[in-house]
Amino acid sequence: MSFGRVFLVDDEPDLRASTAQALDLAGFTVQEFPGGDRVADLVSFGFPGIVLTDIRMPGIDGLTLMNRIHEIDREIPVILITGHGDVQLAVRAMREGAHDFVEKPFVASQLAEIASRALEYRRLVLENRVLRASAGQADDVEQRLVGRSNAMIDLRRRIRTLGPTDADVLIVGETGSGKEVAARALHDLSPRARRPFVAIDCASLPAALIESELFGHEAGAFPGAMRPRYGKFEHARGGTVLLDDIGSMPLEVQGKLLRVIQDRAITRLGSNEVYPLDVRFMATSRVLLEAEVAAGRFRADLLYRLNVVTLHVPTLAERREDVALLFLKLLEEAAGRHRRDPPEVPPAMIAALSSRDWPGNVRELRNAADRFALGLGLGLDATGPDRGEAAPPRLADRVAEFERREIEAALAAHRGALRPVYETLGLSRKTLWEKMQKYGIDKAAYGDATESDEG
């Protein structure tokens, strides 16, 4: 079983091969490098491993490599391999931040023990970062993504976990649900937070200029290209690129984007030179990209490359319990922008807001809060809650509607099998049957489970 990742850097092929073999036999996952020029580009703030490097190498030596790695994350363990005459140098390097050193010739068990301790240290570092983030320290995610629903609590937890990593993320959700807010929170929790966050609206880029906008161009690449120009990807170097509404990107550009994400390199229009690209990619979509793939409008290989991790931002209809809290926060913000005191909101209006579907999600709710702060009512339906002509649903009706939705969701999750449903909901079988009859729920609509399936 693998204990973790080890980047092994040594310019001597035989020694590198024998060291890699010893580590592999000890259960480590080893990636070999003949020099240090690429290693610093492959580690990140969330790198789940260690670096084992020879001190004396042509080009980038081990100490220089260690310093470059520690510029990215001071807590990535770097273990130095030293010759007999380099012990004093290694001791000085440990005072400057090296995790440990091993002197040639070394025995495999000694190296495995040192690597194991270093990986355990790294595991604890990453675990503590996640715990600190989950405890709400040093971030304002809860203020940006307001809500007490389970869906929002889980979304914030995942953002705090993923933020410090370098993983590419696909964020899906309906229009106005807060996808870009989630992306910015991920960026601000990452080691790239002080570097650019470049949001690219794929739907609004002119078709004729989209490649030039993204990749840049050299002088003379096309009529009117009088001088070289950086593209948006290069402007984001060291930071994050957000591809907003990725599903609207033309197919022919999708192929070139796939190559950029795979290779982390670009070629400007009119040039053959390849430029390395140090960015983290995020993408948003308001439609199911799997359906777009099936319809031939989106490349399957690009989808697989983008959705290393997928975050779902829930609609307001999926988290009605958050509407009241969110509206009051948006109303306070709107009143501040318009230099007014926040108006009082009647309880009946809050109840009516919570029962509404809000197809425009947070964006629509924010507009309603702006109008209400200006004394213009909510500006919703002609018989909406700001007109007072439609009575809000009674508490009993809202409770019944919640109960019905919970039973239907459980039936769908268990494909119509009753036993796991009443056990999950904490009901007796008889009570579940009675409630299903009360709400007109037919279990056959949720699957083909038989009585024998239910035990």
C-alpha positions in Angstrom: 0.0 0.0 0.0 1.3 3.4 -0.9 2.4 5.7 1.9 2.5 8.9 -0.2 4.2 10.7 -3.1 7.9 11.2 -3.3 9.6 13.4 -5.9 13.1 11.9 -6.4 15.6 14.2 -8.0 19.1 12.9 -8.9 21.3 13.4 -12.0 23.0 10.0 -11.6 20.8 7.5 -13.5 22.0 4.4 -11.7 21.7 5.8 -8.2 18.3 7.3 -9.0 17.0 4.0 -10.3 18.2 2.0 -7.3 16.8 4.6 -4.9 13.5 4.6 -6.7 13.3 0.9 -6.6 14.0 0.8 -2.8 11.3 3.3 -2.1 8.9 1.6 -4.4 9.5 -1.7 -2.6 8.9 0.1 0.7 5.4 1.1 -0.4 6.0 4.7 -1.7 4.8 6.2 -4.9 7.9 7.6 -6.6 8.2 10.1 -9.5 11.8 10.4 -10.8 13.5 13.6 -12.2 17.0 13.8 -13.6 17.2 17.5 -12.6 15.3 20.1 -10.6 14.1 22.4 -13.4 10.5 21.0 -13.5 10.0 20.0 -9.9 9.1 23.4 -8.5 6.4 23.8 -11.2 4.8 20.5 -10.1 4.5 21.2 -6.3 1.8 23.4 -4.8 0.5 24.6 -1.5 -1.6 21.4 -1.4 1.0 19.0 -2.6 0.5 15.7 -0.7 4.1 14.5 -0.7 7.8 15.2 -0.1 10.9 16.0 -2.2 14.1 13.9 -2.0 17.0 15.6 -3.8 20.7 15.2 -4.3 22.6 18.4 -3.2 25.1 18.5 -6.0 23.6 18.5 -9.5 24.4 20.5 -12.7 22.0 23.4 -13.4 19.7 23.7 -10.4 21.4 22.2 -7.3 19.5 20.7 -4.4 19.7 23.8 -2.2 18.4 26.1 -4.9 15.6 23.6 -5.6 14.7 23.6 -1.9 14.5 27.4 -1.8 12.2 27.4 -4.8 9.9 24.8 -3.3 9.8 26.7 0.0 8.8 29.9 -1.8 5.6 27.9 -2.8 5.1 26.2 0.6 7.6 26.4 3.5 6.1 23.2 5.0 6.8 20.8 2.1 9.5 18.5 3.5 12.7 18.5 1.4 15.2 15.7 2.2 18.8 16.2 1.0 21.0 13.4 -0.3 24.6 14.2 0.5 28.0 12.9 -0.2 30.6 12.4 2.5 32.1 15.9 2.1 28.7 17.6 2.1 27.6 16.8 5.6 28.4 20.3 7.0 26.5 21.8 4.0 23.5 19.6 4.8 23.5 20.6 8.4 23.6 24.3 7.4 20.7 23.6 5.0 18.6 22.1 7.8 19.0 25.3 9.7 17.7 27.0 6.6 14.7 24.8 6.3 15.6 21.3 5.0 13.5 18.6 6.7 16.3 16.0 7.0 19.3 14.6 5.1 20.7 11.2 4.3 24.3 10.5 3.6 25.6 8.2 0.8 25.8 5.3 0.9 22.6 4.7 2.8 20.6 1.6 3.5 17.1 1.3 2.1 15.5 0.9 5.6 17.1 4.1 6.8 15.8 6.1 3.8 12.3 4.6 4.1 12.1 5.6 7.8 13.2 9.2 7.1 10.7 9.4 4.1 7.9 7.9 6.2 8.4 10.5 9.0 8.5 13.3 6.5 5.3 12.2 4.8 3.5 11.9 8.2 4.6 15.4 9.0 3.2 16.6 5.6 -0.1 14.7 6.2 -0.5 16.5 9.5 0.3 19.9 8.0 -2.4 19.4 5.3 -4.9 18.0 7.8 -4.4 20.9 10.2 -4.9 23.4 7.4 -8.3 21.8 6.5 -9.3 21.7 10.2 -8.4 25.4 10.7 -10.3 26.3 7.5 -13.3 24.2 8.6 -13.4 26.0 11.9 -13.9 29.3 10.0 -10.5 30.7 10.8 -9.0 33.3 8.5 -11.7 33.2 5.9 -15.1 34.9 5.2 -16.7 32.1 3.2 -19.8 32.1 5.5 -20.4 35.8 4.8 -20.1 35.2 1.0 -22.1 32.1 0.8 -24.9 32.6 3.4 -27.1 29.8 4.5 -27.8 27.3 7.3 -29.1 24.5 5.0 -27.2 21.3 4.8 -26.5 22.0 1.1 -24.7 25.3 1.9 -22.9 23.9 5.0 -21.6 21.1 2.8 -20.7 23.6 0.0 -18.7 25.8 2.3 -16.9 22.7 3.8 -15.9 21.5 0.4 -14.7 25.0 -0.6 -12.5 25.2 2.5 -11.1 21.8 1.8 -10.4 22.4 -1.9 -9.3 26.0 -1.7 -5.7 25.3 -0.5 -5.2 22.7 -3.2 -4.3 23.3 -6.9 -7.1 21.0 -8.2 -9.1 22.2 -11.2 -12.8 22.6 -10.3 -16.0 22.5 -12.3 -18.8 24.5 -10.6 -22.4 23.8 -11.8 -25.6 25.5 -10.8 -28.4 27.5 -12.3 -28.2 31.1 -13.4 -27.8 33.5 -10.5 -27.0 30.8 -7.9 -23.6 32.1 -7.0 -21.1 30.1 -9.0 -18.6 32.9 -9.5 -18.8 33.7 -5.7 -17.8 30.1 -5.0 -15.0 30.3 -7.5 -13.6 33.5 -6.0 -13.8 32.0 -2.5 -11.7 29.0 -3.8 -9.2 31.4 -5.2 -9.0 33.5 -2.1 -8.3 30.5 0.1 -5.6 29.3 -2.2 -1.8 30.1 -2.3 -2.7 31.9 -5.5 -4.8 34.5 -3.7 -2.4 37.4 -4.3 -2.1 36.6 -8.0 -4.7 37.5 -10.6 -8.2 36.0 -10.8 -9.2 36.3 -14.4 -12.9 35.6 -15.2 -13.6 34.9 -18.9 -17.2 35.0 -20.0 -17.2 32.3 -22.7 -20.6 33.4 -24.0 -19.7 37.0 -24.7 -16.4 36.5 -26.4 -16.6 37.5 -30.1 -16.3 34.3 -32.2 -13.8 35.9 -34.6 -11.5 37.0 -31.8 -11.9 34.3 -29.2 -8.5 32.7 -29.9 -6.7 36.0 -29.8 -8.4 37.0 -26.6 -7.5 33.8 -24.9 -4.1 32.9 -26.3 -2.8 36.3 -27.4 -1.0 37.0 -30.7 2.2 38.1 -32.3 2.5 41.2 -34.5 1.2 40.4 -38.0 -0.7 37.3 -36.9 -3.8 38.7 -38.7 -4.8 42.0 -40.3 -4.8 44.7 -37.6 -2.4 42.9 -35.3 0.1 45.7 -35.2 2.0 44.6 -32.1 2.2 41.5 -29.8 -0.5 41.1 -27.2 -0.8 38.9 -24.2 -4.0 36.8 -24.0 -6.2 36.4 -20.9 -4.5 33.1 -20.0 -1.1 34.8 -19.8 -2.6 37.7 -17.8 -3.6 35.1 -15.1 0.0 33.7 -14.7 0.4 32.5 -11.2 -3.3 32.9 -10.5 -6.6 31.4 -11.4 -8.6 31.4 -14.7 -12.4 31.1 -14.4 -14.1 29.9 -17.6 -17.6 31.2 -17.0 -20.4 29.4 -18.9 -17.9 27.0 -20.5 -20.7 25.1 -22.3 -21.1 28.1 -24.7 -17.5 27.8 -26.0 -17.2 26.9 -29.7 -16.2 23.3 -30.4 -13.1 24.2 -32.4 -11.8 26.3 -29.5 -12.6 23.5 -26.9 -9.9 21.3 -28.5 -7.3 24.0 -28.1 -8.4 24.7 -24.5 -8.0 20.9 -23.8 -4.4 21.0 -24.9 -3.8 24.1 -22.7 -5.3 22.4 -19.6 -3.3 19.2 -20.2 0.1 20.8 -21.0 -0.2 24.0 -19.0 1.3 25.8 -21.9 0.1 28.0 -24.7 1.1 29.1 -28.2 0.2 32.6 -29.3 -1.5 33.1 -32.7 1.2 33.7 -35.3 3.9 32.0 -33.2 5.5 28.5 -32.9 7.0 29.2 -29.5 5.4 27.4 -26.5 5.0 29.5 -23.3 4.6 27.7 -20.0 1.4 28.6 -18.1 1.2 28.4 -14.3 -2.6 28.8 -13.6 -5.4 27.0 -11.9 -8.4 26.4 -14.0 -12.0 26.7 -12.8 -15.1 26.5 -15.0 -18.8 27.1 -14.5 -21.8 25.7 -16.3 -25.5 26.4 -15.9 -26.4 23.3 -18.0 -25.4 19.6 -17.5 -22.3 19.2 -19.6 -23.0 15.4 -19.8 -26.1 16.3 -21.8 -24.1 18.7 -24.0 -21.6 15.9 -24.7 -24.5 13.6 -25.7 -25.8 16.3 -28.0 -22.4 16.7 -29.7 -22.0 20.3 -28.5 -19.2 19.7 -25.9 -16.1 17.5 -26.0 -16.2 14.5 -23.7 -12.4 14.6 -23.2 -12.6 18.3 -22.1 -15.3 17.5 -19.6 -13.2 14.7 -18.1 -10.3 17.0 -17.8 -12.3 19.8 -16.2 -14.3 17.9 -13.6 -11.5 16.7 -11.5 -13.7 18.0 -8.7 -17.3 19.2 -9.3 -19.1 21.5 -6.9 -22.9 21.9 -7.1 -24.2 25.3 -6.0 -27.8 24.7 -4.9 -30.8 26.8 -6.1 -32.9 28.8 -3.7 -35.7 26.3 -4.3 -33.4 23.6 -3.0 -32.6 25.6 0.2 -35.8 27.5 1.0 -34.8 27.7 4.7 -32.0 30.1 3.7 -34.2 32.6 1.8 -35.2 34.7 4.9 -31.7 35.0 6.2 -30.2 35.7 2.8 -32.9 38.3 2.0 -32.3 40.2 5.3 -28.6 40.3 4.6 -29.1 41.5 1.0 -31.6 44.1 2.3 -29.0 45.4 4.8 -26.4 45.7 2.0 -28.8 47.4 -0.4 -29.8 49.9 2.3 -26.2 50.7 2.9 -25.5 51.3 -0.8 -28.5 53.6 -1.1 -27.7 55.4 2.2 -31.0 54.4 3.8 -32.1 52.7 7.0 -33.1 49.1 6.4 -36.9 49.0 6.3 -38.8 46.5 8.6 -39.9 43.3 6.9 -43.3 41.9 8.1 -43.2 38.2 9.1 -45.9 37.5 6.5 -43.7 38.8 3.8 -40.7 36.7 5.0 -42.9 33.6 4.9 -44.1 34.4 1.4 -40.6 35.0 0.2 -39.5 31.6 1.5 -42.4 29.8 -0.3 -41.4 31.3 -3.7 -39.3 29.4 -6.2 -37.0 32.2 -7.2 -36.0 31.0 -10.7 -33.4 33.8 -10.9 -31.9 32.6 -7.6 -29.7 34.9 -5.5 -29.5 37.5 -8.3 -33.3 37.8 -8.4 -33.5 37.9 -4.6 -30.9 40.7 -4.6 -32.9 42.7 -7.1 -36.0 42.3 -4.9 -34.0 43.5 -1.8 -32.8 46.5 -3.8 -36.3 47.5 -4.7 -37.6 47.0 -1.2 -34.8 49.1 0.3 -35.8 51.9 -2.1 -39.4 51.7 -0.9 -40.7 50.3 -4.2 -42.0 47.0 -2.8 -40.6 43.7 -4.0 -41.7 44.2 -7.6 -42.7 40.6 -8.0 -46.1 39.3 -9.2 -49.1 41.5 -9.3 -50.5 39.5 -6.4 -47.2 39.0 -4.7 -46.3 39.4 -1.1 -45.6 43.1 -1.3 -49.2 43.8 -2.5 -50.7 42.0 0.4 -53.4 40.3 -1.8 -52.2 36.7 -1.5 -52.1 35.2 2.0 -48.9 33.3 2.7 -49.2 29.6 3.3 -50.1 28.5 6.8 -47.4 26.8 8.9 -49.2 23.5 8.8 -49.2 23.6 5.0 -45.5 24.4 4.9 -44.7 21.6 7.3 -46.8 19.1 5.2 -45.1 20.2 2.0 -41.7 19.7 3.6 -42.7 16.3 4.9 -44.0 15.2 1.4 -40.7 16.4 -0.3 -38.6 14.4 2.3 -40.6 11.2 1.8 -40.4 11.6 -2.0 -36.6 12.2 -1.9 -36.0 9.2 0.3 -38.1 7.0 -2.0 -36.2 8.2 -5.0 -32.8 7.6 -3.2 -33.8 4.0 -2.4 -35.7 3.3 -5.7 -39.0 2.7 -4.0 -37.8 0.2 -1.4 -39.8 1.0 1.8 -37.6 -0.5 4.5 -34.6 1.8 4.1 -37.0 4.8 3.7 -38.8 4.3 7.0 -35.5 3.4 8.8 -33.8 6.5 7.4 -36.7 8.8 8.3 -37.2 7.2 11.8 -40.8 6.1 11.1 -42.6 2.9 11.5 -43.7 1.0 8.4 -47.4 1.7 9.2 -46.8 5.5 9.7 -44.9 5.7 6.4 -47.8 4.0 4.6 -50.3 6.4 6.2 -48.3 9.4 5.2 -47.9 8.1 1.6 -51.6 7.7 1.3 -52.2 11.1 2.8 -50.0 12.8 0.2 -51.0 10.5 -2.7 -47.5 9.1 -3.1 -47.1 6.0 -5.2 -43.9 4.1 -4.5 -44.1 2.4 -7.9 -43.2 5.8 -9.4 -39.8 5.6 -7.7 -38.6 2.2 -8.7 -39.5 -1.5 -9.1 -38.6 -2.7 -5.5 -40.8 -5.6 -4.5 -41.9 -6.6 -1.0 -39.2 -9.2 -0.9 -36.6 -6.5 -1.7 -37.7 -4.5 1.3 -37.4 -7.4 3.8 
